[in-house]
Amino acid sequence: MSVYSFFIFDRHSELAAQTPHVTFGRHPRLTIISTYPKAECIYSKRWVDKHALSSRPKSSALGHGDVPASTKKAMKDRDDAKLIFGTLFSLRRMVRQLGGEEDAFLSYRTGEYKLHYFETPTQLKFVLLTDTRVGNMRTVLYQIWATLYVEYVVKSPLSPIEHPDGIGVANELFEGGLERFIKEKKKKKEEE
């Protein structure tokens, strides 16, 4: 079992509004409001395959006026999170339109990966990307939420209640617990 990455998106999915003003002849301004989903990734974790790293060519961090590697990685991670949330939002909306409100979106599979999805009652969105051979991971995502996130983040007096502007989960106990939990699940799947 290969686990590629894990994301948590905040529960507020605020709607950002654009208000262009349009004037029609003598009529006063007509305000048109369009809304679109906005969610912040409050936690992301990648697991890197050691074999894939060793086969990559090594290059300098600064070459030919490029951006530093650490900045590139941060920008790529943020862009990946936005793409994943956009895909997730679109698929959830499509499933609900085609199957009704009660229809649940559980996972999405491509030729390269499988996206597993779990939404909590408070609208936190937990996303796990794995290889395509992995079965349904909804119970695993539920366990991550119930046993790790609730215990180490929600119940921690040092963790913020809200995560404005993408301020994420910075909790060593949660991160360590997640790492152990995923390793345990990988080991269990390999033994089967």
N, C-alpha and C positions, 0 to 999 in steps of 0.2 A: 504494500500500500504506500503510495506516495502522496504526501500532503504538500501542496505548493505554497499556499498562503491563506491567511485568516484576516477578516476585517470585521469591525463593529462600526455601524453608522448610528448617529444619534437619533433619538426618538422624535425630534422636533420637525424634521423635514419642512422647515419654514418655507412659505411661499414668498418669493421675492417678486416685487411688482415693478413694472415699467409703466410710466404714465406719459406717453407722448400727447401733446396738445395739438388739436386740429381745429382750424377755424374755417367755417363755411359761410362765406358772404357776410350778411348782416347778423347771422346767428352768433351767439356767444361761443366760447371755446367748448369743444366736445372732448371730454377726457376719455381715452380708451385705456383700459387697464388689462394687461395680460399677465398671467401668473405662470410660474414654472417651479418645479420642485427644487429645493436647495437642502442638501443634507451634508453634514460634515462627517468625515471619517474620524472617529475618536480613538481608534486603535487599529494598527495593522502589524502583521508579523509574516515574515517570509522564511521558508525553510529552503535552503539552497542545497542542491545535490553536489556533493564534493567532487564527483567524477566530471560533472559539467564545468566546474570551475577550473580543474586542472587542464582541460582541453582548450580553454580560451587563450588567445594570445595575450601576452602581458604588454601593457603600454604605460607610458608615464601619465601621472595624474594631470599634468598641465602640458598640453602639446598643441602647438600651432595656434595659440591664443584661445584655446578652448576654456570652457567653464570648468572649475575644479570638480573632480569626480564626486565628492561628497554633495555638492550642490546639484549635480546632474541626478544623483540617486534620489535626493529629496524631491526634486521636481518630477522625476519619473514615478515615484511612489504616489505622489499626490495626483498625478494625471491618471495612473492606473486605478486609484480609488474612485475618481470621478467617473471613469469609463465603466467600472463595475457597478457603481450605483445607478448610472444612467441605464445600463442594460437591465439591471434588476427592476428598476422602476417601470421601464417599458414592458418587460415580460409580465410583471405582476398586473399591470393595467390591462394588457391583452388577455390574460387568463381570466380576469374578472369580467371583462366585457363579453368574452365568448362563453364562459361557463357560469356566470352569475357571481354574486358577492360571496357565496359560500364556498366556491371553488378555491382551493389553496395551491399556491405555487410552491413546489418542494425543491426541485432541482432543474438544472439545464445542462445538457451535454453537447459537446462539440467533438470533433475528431481528436483534439489534443487534451482537453480537460473536462471536468465536471464541476459545476457550480452548485453548491448545496446552500439552502436558505432556510433560516428560521427567524420569525418575528415574534417578539415577546408581547405580552399584553400592554406594555408601556411603549410599544412601537420602536424598540431598539431592534436593529436588523443585524443578525449574525450571519456571516458569509464565509464559507470554506471552499477553497479550490483544491481539487484532488485529481488524481489520474482517472481515466474513464472506467477502469475496472472496479472501482469502489462502489459498493451498494449505497443505499439510502443512509445519510449521515444526520438526519433530523434529530434522532435521539442523542447523538454525540453533541450536536450544537445545543440542544436543550440542557444536557449535563454541564456543558461549559458555562451556560448562563446561570443555571440554578446552583451549581456547586462552587464555581470559581468567581464569576462576575458578582453575583449577589453577596457571597461571603467576603470577598476581598476588596471589592470596589464599593458596592452599595452600602455595606455595613461599616466601612472604614470612616472614622470621623475626619481623616485627613484628605479624603477624596472629595472633589467638588461635586455638588448636587447637579449642577448644570455644566455643560461643556460648550461655552460660547466660543465662537470663532475657531472651532476646531481644536480647542485645548483638549488634549486627549487623556486617556487613561495612563497614568504614570504610577503604577503600583508594582513593586518588585514581587510581592507575594502572588499577585495575579499572573504576572509574566512567568515566574518560576513554576507555578501550578499548571499553567497552560502548556509549558514546555514538557513537564513530566507527564501530563495527561495525554498529549499527542504521541509522545514516545511509547507510552504504555499501549495505546491503541494500535500503533504501528506494529509493535512487537506481537501483540495478540493476533492481529491479522496475518502476520507472517507465519505464525505457528499453526494456523488453520490449514 
